[in-house]
């Protein structure tokens, strides 16, 4: 019984370690946008990917985190780990996976961020398996990847070298899907695609348009044509709202898309 009470109190009080280096969970902000904003206007950007991030964090790490970082008793730590895993792995996309991985990786983020700040003011952020490092001066890619790779080994993790990307001045730079060259922006193709969807909706109706576009919006199954149509409408709304979050709620492009959507949804 004491174990179950410990689970209740622990899970209810878990708050990820907010900071200037791990930005997944800043309250009141989109974590994706927050992660991108710290790299705005930087001339050089290095993007690294942690290979098989969630599935590579072992159950022993999770049990250790609950017991030694959060102070649960062994029984509660074990039961909480069972709740957060499936077949001994943290499932990708589960809200518990995001919180637990942040807590496990907190020391890693702190160490890497501190080390990078001492080197010409390099800026570091991590969003799940995406690591970004930026600077106004050229980055030593080999040196950085070697150092970070060494630190990841302590957690049984490694870099996916095929996904390492380095950008210099005058190149388009995207962090978690947000363009960060001057001010936060979305890809032009994203805007063009939204306009094409709204045009299709206006010309052929939401039922017909949903048939062509809904599969690119969601991996979830829908049980009826009505469900597909409703999912389509909500997905379009969400994509338009994302434009507003990134570009600003007073932005002309966002307001134009919102006006068109409001017109179509009322038909």
C-alpha positions in Angstrom: 0.0 0.0 0.0 2.8 2.4 0.8 4.2 1.7 -2.7 0.8 2.7 -4.3 0.6 5.9 -2.3 4.2 6.7 -3.3 3.2 6.3 -7.0 0.3 8.6 -6.6 2.3 11.4 -5.0 5.3 11.0 -7.2 3.4 11.0 -10.5 1.3 14.0 -9.5 4.3 16.1 -8.6 6.6 15.2 -11.5 7.8 18.4 -13.2 10.5 18.3 -15.9 13.7 20.2 -15.2 13.1 23.4 -17.1 16.2 25.2 -18.2 18.1 27.0 -20.9 19.3 23.8 -22.4 16.4 21.4 -22.4 13.3 23.2 -23.6 10.8 20.5 -24.3 8.4 21.6 -21.6 8.4 25.3 -21.0 4.9 26.1 -19.7 2.8 28.5 -21.8 4.8 28.0 -25.0 4.9 25.6 -27.8 8.0 23.4 -27.0 8.8 23.1 -30.7 8.8 26.8 -31.2 10.7 27.4 -27.9 13.4 25.0 -29.0 13.8 26.8 -32.3 13.8 30.4 -31.0 17.1 30.0 -29.1 18.9 29.6 -32.4 17.3 32.6 -34.2 19.7 34.5 -36.5 22.7 32.3 -35.8 25.1 32.0 -38.8 26.1 28.4 -38.2 23.9 25.5 -37.1 24.7 21.9 -36.4 21.9 19.3 -36.2 22.5 15.9 -34.6 20.1 13.0 -34.1 20.1 10.5 -31.3 19.6 7.0 -32.7 16.5 5.1 -31.5 16.2 7.5 -28.6 13.2 6.2 -26.6 13.7 2.5 -27.3 17.4 2.8 -26.3 16.7 4.1 -22.8 16.7 0.9 -20.8 14.3 0.0 -17.9 17.2 0.0 -15.5 17.7 3.8 -16.2 14.0 4.4 -15.6 13.9 2.5 -12.3 17.1 4.3 -11.2 15.6 7.7 -12.1 12.4 7.2 -10.1 14.3 5.8 -7.1 17.3 8.0 -6.9 16.2 11.3 -8.6 12.6 11.4 -7.4 13.0 9.5 -4.1 10.4 6.7 -4.6 10.7 3.5 -2.8 11.9 0.4 -4.9 8.4 -1.0 -5.3 6.9 2.3 -6.6 9.9 2.8 -8.9 9.4 -0.6 -10.4 5.6 -0.2 -10.8 6.0 3.3 -12.3 8.5 1.9 -14.8 6.0 -0.8 -15.8 3.4 2.0 -16.4 5.9 3.9 -18.6 7.1 1.1 -20.8 5.8 -1.5 -23.2 7.8 -4.6 -23.9 10.7 -3.1 -21.8 10.8 0.0 -24.0 9.4 3.5 -23.8 6.9 3.9 -26.6 7.5 6.8 -29.0 4.8 9.4 -28.8 3.5 8.5 -25.3 3.3 11.6 -23.0 5.0 9.6 -20.3 8.0 8.9 -22.6 8.7 12.7 -23.0 8.6 13.4 -19.3 10.6 10.4 -18.2 13.3 10.9 -20.9 13.7 14.5 -19.9 14.3 13.5 -16.3 16.8 10.8 -17.3 18.7 13.2 -19.7 18.8 16.2 -17.4 22.4 15.7 -16.3 23.5 15.1 -19.9 21.9 18.3 -21.0 23.4 20.3 -18.2 26.9 19.0 -18.8 26.8 19.5 -22.6 25.2 23.0 -22.3 27.8 24.1 -19.7 30.7 22.8 -21.9 29.4 24.5 -25.0 28.8 27.8 -23.4 32.5 28.0 -22.5 33.4 27.8 -26.2 32.6 31.1 -27.9 29.0 31.2 -26.7 27.7 28.2 -28.6 24.0 27.7 -28.0 22.6 24.2 -27.3 19.1 22.8 -27.2 17.6 19.3 -27.3 14.0 18.3 -28.3 13.6 14.6 -27.7 16.2 13.0 -30.1 17.0 16.2 -31.9 20.1 18.1 -30.8 20.9 21.5 -32.2 24.0 23.7 -31.7 24.4 27.1 -33.2 26.9 30.0 -33.2 27.9 33.1 -35.0 31.2 31.5 -35.7 32.2 28.3 -37.5 31.7 25.1 -35.5 34.1 22.3 -35.1 31.8 19.6 -36.2 34.2 16.6 -35.6 35.1 17.8 -32.1 31.5 18.4 -31.1 30.1 15.1 -32.4 33.0 13.2 -30.7 32.3 14.9 -27.4 28.6 14.5 -27.5 28.9 10.9 -28.7 31.1 10.2 -25.7 28.5 11.6 -23.3 25.7 9.7 -24.9 27.6 6.4 -24.4 27.1 6.9 -20.6 23.3 6.5 -21.3 23.7 3.6 -23.8 22.9 6.0 -26.6 24.6 7.0 -29.8 24.4 9.5 -32.7 22.8 8.6 -36.0 25.7 9.9 -38.1 23.6 9.7 -41.3 21.4 12.5 -40.0 24.2 14.9 -39.0 23.7 18.2 -40.8 25.8 21.4 -40.8 24.6 24.7 -42.2 26.6 27.9 -42.8 25.7 31.5 -43.6 23.2 32.2 -46.4 21.7 28.7 -46.0 18.1 28.0 -44.9 18.1 26.7 -41.4 15.3 24.8 -39.7 15.1 23.6 -36.1 12.2 21.3 -35.3 10.5 22.4 -38.5 10.8 26.1 -37.8 12.9 28.4 -40.0 15.3 30.3 -37.8 17.4 32.5 -40.3 16.0 35.8 -39.1 12.6 35.4 -37.5 10.5 32.3 -36.8 8.9 31.1 -40.0 7.4 28.0 -41.6 8.5 26.4 -44.9 7.0 28.0 -48.0 5.7 24.6 -49.1 3.7 24.4 -45.9 1.9 27.6 -46.8 1.4 26.6 -50.4 0.0 23.2 -49.3 -2.4 24.8 -46.9 -3.7 27.2 -49.6 -4.1 24.3 -52.0 -6.1 22.4 -49.4 -8.4 25.4 -48.8 -8.9 25.9 -52.5 -9.8 22.2 -52.9 -12.2 22.5 -50.0 -13.9 25.6 -51.5 -14.1 24.1 -55.0 -15.1 20.4 -54.2 -16.4 20.5 -50.6 -14.8 19.2 -47.4 -15.9 15.6 -48.0 -14.1 15.3 -51.3 -11.1 17.2 -50.1 -10.8 15.1 -47.0 -10.4 12.0 -49.1 -7.3 13.4 -50.7 -5.6 15.1 -47.8 -6.6 13.5 -44.5 -4.0 10.7 -44.7 -1.1 13.2 -44.7 -2.4 14.8 -41.5 -2.9 11.9 -39.1 -1.8 8.4 -38.4 -5.0 7.7 -36.5 -7.7 5.6 -38.0 -11.2 6.9 -38.5 -14.3 4.7 -38.3 -16.6 6.5 -40.7 -16.6 9.0 -43.6 -18.0 11.6 -41.1 -15.1 10.9 -38.8 -12.6 11.4 -41.7 -14.3 14.7 -42.6 -14.2 16.0 -39.0 -10.5 15.0 -38.7 -9.7 16.8 -41.9 -11.4 20.0 -40.7 -9.6 19.9 -37.3 -6.3 19.1 -38.9 -6.6 22.1 -41.2 -7.4 24.3 -38.3 -4.4 23.0 -36.3 -2.1 23.7 -39.2 -3.4 27.2 -39.7 -3.0 27.9 -35.9 0.6 26.7 -36.1 1.3 29.3 -38.8 0.0 31.9 -36.3 2.1 30.6 -33.5 5.2 30.7 -35.6 4.7 33.9 -37.6 2.6 35.8 -35.0 -1.1 36.2 -34.6 -1.1 39.5 -36.4 0.7 38.2 -39.4 -1.0 38.8 -42.8 -0.5 35.3 -44.1 -2.0 33.7 -41.0 -4.9 36.1 -40.9 -5.6 35.3 -44.6 -5.6 31.6 -44.0 -7.8 31.9 -40.9 -10.3 34.1 -42.8 -10.6 31.5 -45.5 -11.0 28.7 -43.0 -13.7 30.5 -41.1 -15.6 31.1 -44.4 -15.3 27.4 -45.3 -16.3 26.0 -41.9 -19.4 28.1 -41.9 -20.7 26.8 -45.3 
